[in-house]
């Protein structure tokens, strides 16, 4: 007899999708989650399990310290950081600050972490400059645009696909036009949420940027520079009744306690969520009413309420669940930091952060053109991402890191992007549920 989950009293009728037994679900303990991620790190980096344990422990010590640094210091002074892992010289990290190293940052810094001052801009200022340069190119009529800010070199790189109808905007002429637009901005369109918060026109702030600070990379007309991982085949979130995306983390709205799940903002028309089982099948589906969407300064995000009970857990692979015990602060990501993702199509895979500020203009025309900003970039060659993984969780052990968006192509290779989890909380007025 097919297995069917019971319907809670008073809820809308659910739809049985798969008659397969639910299988045995394993809820990993924090120790088991750490062991699993350590094994993945050893495989990803081609190192011994002992060396992987050492690197994970060092990364955890640095992150614990970062969570203790006052928020205003991280928002106003932090200019980026990077890990360096070596089997011969050991694990080290460098943390950069605008101007002098704040006194508050010097307290409790772990051995192996070097603090350096002297940066011209903070990471937040670099991201704002990057977003302004990105928008200047979009306002010149280009629709395939991606960008990144290098917190270490303090340079901004904008990738743009040429347009046949813009022959006069190429090479140095394009750079000059972009710099002029930054210095003398006209009324520009603020890219924000598509629903509930319409785009508005406002006076942009002038930005002083030198030719050396702005790196332009032009690509042939027709080049696709951003591809969201939205597509058909992913389980977990249904678009028009078809499997299309993956859910991220359970959240609770601060104002009234209503619970729901996160996913990617470009996963439009999600109407239902699947209850999956440890065999990789689907027990049933249930409604997931739309709550809010945002594609803009806080990334590529949205969330939905549900008609079922929600728990502070997430699938880390087909057969195992993890409890959420922590949430990553927005300005505490490091280049070289090891992170993992799960998607219903691409499964579990892990890699290293390569960029602390990525932006991408999503494909579209006219009013349907939106730019997701302030995302984290991860090494594409290390992580398996497929269409249908969009919205899935990024994490380390039991800590929520972000929501999968897609991947950008800058001509030198691809970079996976995810939205920061704390920006999801701030944007929607929700809190990630924790065990």
Buried (B, 14 or more C-beta within 10 A) or exposed (E): EEBEBEEEEEEEEBEBBBEBEBBEBBEBEBEBBBBBBBBBBBEBBEBEEEBBBBBBEBBBBBBEBBBEBEEEBBBBBBBBBBBEBEEEEEBBBBBBBBEEBBEBBEEEBBEBBEBEBEBEBBBBBBBBBBBBBBBBBBBBEBBBBBBBBBBBEBBBBBBBBBBEEBEEBBEEEBBEBBBEBBEEBEEBBBBBBBBEBEBEEEEBEEBEBEEEBBBBBBBEEEBEBBBBBBBEEBBBBBBEEEBBBBBBBBBBBEEEEBBBBBBBBBBBEBBBBBBBBBBBBBBBBBBBEBBBBBBBBBBBBBBBBBBBEBBBBBBBBBBBBBBBBBBBBBBBBBBBBBBBBBBBBBBBBBBBBBBBBBBBBBBEEEEEBBBBBBBBBBBBEBBBBBBBBBBBBBBBBBBBBBBBBBBBBBBEEBBBBBBBBBBBBEBBEBEBBBE
